[in-house]
Amino acid sequence: MKTRALSLATILALMTLLPLAATTLQRLSVDDLVGKSTGIVRATAAPVSSFQRSGMIYTTYSLQVSEALKGSPGATVEVAVPGGDYRGLHQAVAGSPALQPGIEYVVFYWTGPSGTNYIMGLGQGLFEVHKDPSGEVVLRRRAISTEVFGADGREPDHGLTLRWKDLQVKAARQAGQ
């Protein structure tokens, strides 16, 4: 029993040395997303792959682009999202979205120094495309499942709904500056 208690105490002591995994995000406004992104595309998600870089697993989604509001993406864009499954390992990252094949999205992405594209602000830069009862195209971002900090400190995130035509106007104004 003494050996078992010692082993448990050792394990607990070692666990305190491990870094705590948490995700904290700065709230990004639509203007922030438009201004800071490398590209904005309306696209449908296609099957995924994954890779590992510096101990972090990423899931890569191929997006079939139907329209670009910013950047010159071509017919497809690949975006990497932190977390996923790779060679028998699983890694979850709070606030990281999972795209569904066949679903249409508007994606705000930025390109890192390695040339890899990432969704802005984790899930903040991912909107599902829907039509409201009148037939108008609306974009809906789900609530982020992690802490989001705004100008006034911590704020709960409730998601965001945006009209497609309003985003088109914002992107055109930004490009004209």
VOTI-343870 format. One record per atom (N, C-alpha, C, O, CB): residue in one letter; z, y, x. Coordinates in steps of 0.1 Angstrom, whole numbers, plus 5000, padded with zeros to 4 digits. Atoms other than C-alpha are relative to their C-alpha. Glycine has a CB too. Example, Ala and Ser with C-alpha at 12.3 -4.5 7.8 and 13.67 -1.06 7.14 Angstrom:
! residues 2
A500049885009A507849555123A500050125009A500750125019A501250004990S500049894991S507149895137S500850114992S500950224997S498650055004
//
This chain:
! residues 177
M500049885008M500050005000M500050125009M499450225005M501250004991K500049894991K500850235029K498750035006K498350155007K501149985011T501449984994T497350185044T499150064989T498350154993T499549865005R500849945011R495750255010R500350144998R499450224996R500249924987A499649865002A497750575006A499550095012A499150205009A501650014999L500549924989L496850685041L498550024999L498050135003L500449925013S501549995001S493150615035S499750104989S498850184992S499449864996L500349905010L493250815003L500350145005L499550235002L500849964987A499649864995A495051105020A498950045010A498650165011A501349995007T501049964990T492451095048T498750044993T498150144997T499749885009I501249975008I489551095023I500150144994I499250224995I499749894990L499849875007L491051385004L500050115010L499450225008L501350004993A500049894990A491651585036A498650025005A498250145008A500949955012L501449984996L488051525047L499150074990L498250154993L499449865004M500749935011M486751635013M500250155001M499350224997M500449944987T499749865000T488351975018T499150075011T498950195011T501450035003L500849954990L486152015049L498550024996L497750095002L500049925012L501349995005L482951975029L499750134993L500650184986L499749884991P500349875007P481152295017P499949974985P499449874981P498850065006L500150015014L481352354980L498650034996L498050145001L501050084992A501349985004A477952334964A500050084987A500550034976A499249874998A500049915012A477452624939A498750095001A498250115012A501250084998T501149915000T474552844929T500450124992T500950124981T498849934993T499849875006T474953214922T498750085001T498150085012T501250075007L501349935000L471953424912L500250154997L501150184989L499149944990Q500149865004Q471253794911Q499150004988Q498049954988Q499550095011R500849985012R469953884876R498750075004R498850185010R500750074988L501349934998L466253974878L499450044987L499349974978L499049905007S500649945012S464754204852S498549965000S498049905010S500150154999V501450035000V461154154841V499350095010V498350045017V499450034986D500649914990D460254454863D500249955014D499349955022D500650144999D499750064988D461954284892D499149885003D498549865013D501549955001L500850124998L460053964886L498550045003L497949985011L500049914987V501449964998V456654144883V499950065014V498950035021V499650114990G500149934987G457354364914G500249925012G499549945022G500950115000K499750084989K458754104937K499349875002K499349815013K501549975000S500750135000S456553814929S498750015008S498150125009S499749954986T501350004994T453553714950T498949974990T497850034991T500049885011G501050035011G451853574919G500649984987G501849944986G499249885004I499550035014I452153544882I498849934993I497749984993I500350144992V501150085006V450153274865V500549944986V501649924984V499649885009R499950085012R449753124830R499449875003R498249865006R499450074987A500550134995A449452754837A500749894993A501749904986A500249995015T499450125005T450052404826T500549915011T499749895021T498949924991A499550094990A452252174846A499449875001A499049814990A501549994999A500650144998A450751854861A501149915007A502149965011A498750015008P499150094993P452451554877P500550055013P499950145019P499349865002V499249954989V454951604905V500049915012V499749795011V501350034995S499650084988S455751494940S501250075006S501850165000S498850015011S498849944994S458651574963S500049995015S499249915021S501349924995F499950004985F459551644999F501450045004F502250094996F498950095006Q498749964995Q462551705021Q499850095012Q499050065021Q500949885004R500049904989R463052005044R501450045004R502150104995R499050124997S498749954995S466152075065S501149944991S502150014988S500150155001G498950075008G468251825044G499950044985G500749984977G501350045005M500149965014M467151985011M498849934994M497749935000M499850164999I501150075007I465051794986I499350114990I500050184984I500549884992Y500749925009Y462351984967Y499049924992Y498549824996Y499250115008T501050065009T460151884937T498950105000T499050224997T500649974986T501249915001T456652014938T499249974987T499049864984T499049975013Y500850015013Y454752084906Y498650075003Y498550175009Y500750084989S501449955000S450952134904S499850074987S499950014976S499049895003L500349925012L450052414880L498550024998L497950075008L500850145001Q501449975003Q446652424864Q499950144994Q500350164982Q499449884990V499949865004V446052794861V498950034990V497750004992V499750095013S501049965010S444352934830S499850155001S498850204997S500549964986E500149854998E445053304838E501050045011E502149995012E500350074987A499149944990A446453504867A500250154997A499250224995A499449985014L499749865002L448153834862L500350075013L500250205014L501250024991K499749954987K449053884898K499649905011K499949785009K501550055002G500450094990G447653734930G498749944998G498049974988G501149895002S501350075001S444553524936S500349855002S499949805013S499050055011P499650144998P445753164930P499049905001P499249795006P501049974990G501050115001G442552974924G500349924987G501149964979G500149915012A499950095012A442352684898A501449944999A501949914988A499049905000T498650065000T445752534908T500950075010T500550135020T499949855004V499049954991V448952654924V501149895000V501549834990V500650144995E498850094999E451752434937E501250085003E501250185011E499849905012V498749934998V455352554934V501049895003V501049784997V500450084987A498950094996A458352394950A501350054993A501650174993A500249995015V498749965007V461752384931V501149925007V500949795009V499949964985P498950084994P465052284948P500549904991P500749924979P501150105005G499450115007G466351954938G499049894997G497849924997G500750044988G500950105004G464851624927G500349875007G501449855012G498650045003D499950144994D464351264940D499049995011D497850025010D499849894989Y500950024988Y462951174974Y500649885007Y501749885012Y500050125009R499750124992R462950824990R501449954997R502249925006R499950035015G498750065004G465950694970G501150104999G502250064996G500349895009L498949905000L467951014973L499850094988L498750124984L500150085013H500149905011H468751254944H500950125004H502050115009H500649934987Q499249884997Q469851614948Q499850094988Q498650124983Q499550075013A500149915011A470651844919A500450145004A501450155012A501049954988V499749864996V470752224922V500150084987V499250094979V498950075009A499749925012A472352434894A499050124999A498850195009A501550055000G500949895002G469952684879G498549975004G497650055001G500450125008S501450044996S466852494892S499349944988S499849854982S500149915012P500650055012P464352434865P499249875002P498949835014P499050104994A500950125000A462452114857A498850024991A499050044979A500849874996L501249975008L458852164845L499649864994L499749765000L498950065009Q500550125007Q457451914820Q498550005000Q497850104997Q500550004985P501550015000P453851784824P499550034986P500049994976P499649865005G500849965012G451451924798G500550124993G499950174983G500149884991I499549885007I453652224788I499450125007I499350125019I501650005001E500649884995E452152564792E501250105004E502150124996E499050074990Y499049914995Y454252814813Y499350135005Y498150135007Y500849935011V500449884992V454053164827V501049995012V502249985010V500150144992V499250024988V455353134863V499950125009V498850165013V499649875007F499949904990F456453414886F500449935013F501449865013F501150124996Y499750074988Y456353284921Y499950095012Y499250195012Y499149885002W500149934987W456853404957W499649905011W499949785009W501350075004T500550084989T455353264989T500950025012T501050135017T498550025003G499149994988G457753185018G499150005013G497949985012G500949885000P500649994987P456953215055P499249875003P498249885011P501050025011S500750134997S455852845056S498849984991S498049894993S501049884998G501250025009G453252905029G500349934987G499549924978G498949935007T499650065013T455252725002T500350104990T501050204992T501349915003N499749915011N455452884968N501249954993N501549834991N498850004990Y498850035007Y458752904950Y500150084987Y499650204987Y501350025009I499849925013I459653014914I501150105003I502150075009I500449904988M499149884998M461353354915M501449974993M501449934981M499450134994G498650015006G465153334909G500349874994G501049874984G500250114991L499950135006L465052964903L499450004986L498250034985L501549955000G500650015014G464652934865G499750144994G499150144984G501049934992Q500249875006Q464553314860Q498550034999Q498050114991Q500750115008G501549974999G460753314869G499249904992G498049894995G499650015014L500850105007L459753034845L500250024985L501350024979L500549865004F500049985015F458853104808F499149904994F497949884998F499550154997E500850095008E457552854783E499150094990E499650194985E500849904991V500949935009V454552974762V500049954986V499949834984V498550005006H499950045015H454852974724H499250094992H498850204997H501549994996K500549905009K453353134694K501050024989K501649924984K498649944994D499149975011D455453314668D499349974987D498149944987D500550145001P500650025013P454853274631P498750084997P497950034989P501050024989S501249925003S452253554631S498849965010S497750025008S500350145002G501150044991G450253384659G500150075013G499250045022G498750024994E499949924987E451353624687E500649915011E501649835008E500850124998V499550084989V451953464721V501350065005V501350185009V498949995011V498749964995V455553484732V500449915011V500149795011V501150014989L499550084988L457253374764L501549994999L502250094996L499650075013R498650025002R460653224763R500649935013R500149835018R500449914988R499350064989R462953164793R501349954995R502150024988R500250115011R498750065004R465852934788R501150065007R500950125018R500049845002A498849954994A469353034796A500249935014A500049815015A501349984991I499750064987I470252974833I501349945000I502349994995I499950115011S498750085000S472952714838S500850025013S501449935018S499749854999T499249964988T474652894867T500550144998T500050214989T499349975013E499549865000E476453214874E498950105003E498150085013E501250025009V501049894997V474253524872V500750135001V501550164992V498950004988F499349874997F475353854886F499050114997F497950125002F500550015014G500849885003G473954184872G500750115006G501650105014G499950024985A499549874994A474754544881A501550014997A502250075005A499250124995D498649995004D478054514862D500949885003D502049874998D500150034985G499250124996G479254194878G499449874993G498249874989G501450014996R500450125007R479153844862R499650024986R500350094979R501149895001E500449995014E477253814830E499549874996E498749805003E498950114999P500650135005P476453514809P498550024998P498150134994P500749964987D501449995002D472753444807D499749934987D500149824984D499249935012H500350055013H471353394772H498549974999H498049944988H500450094990G501550025001G467653344781G499350134998G500050244997G499749904990L500849885002L464853594775L498849964992L498149864995L499750075013T501350015007T461953634751T499250125003T499750235002T500249984984L500949894996L458953844761L498749984993L498249864993L499950015015R501450015005R455653914744R499049995011R499150075021R499750124990W501050024990W452653804764W499350135003W499050175014W499049894996K500749884998K450854124758K500850115007K500250195015K499550064987D499149904992D453854334771D500049965015D500050055023D501449994994L500050044986L453854124803L498650045006L498650095018L500249855001Q501349964995Q450054184807Q500050155003Q499450195014Q498949974990V500049864998V450654564804V500950035013V500450115021V500650074988K499249984989K453554554829K499349975013K499450045023K501349934999A500750054988A451554354854A498850105004A498650135016A499549864999A501149904997A448554594851A500550135005A499950185014A499150024987R499549884994R450654894856R500549995014R500350085022R501250054991Q499550034987Q452254744886Q498950005010Q499050055021Q500949875001A501250014991A448854664901A499350145002A498750165013A499049904994G500649874999G447655024894G500850095009G500350205012G499850054987Q499249914992Q450455174915Q499750005014Q500250085022Q501549974999
//
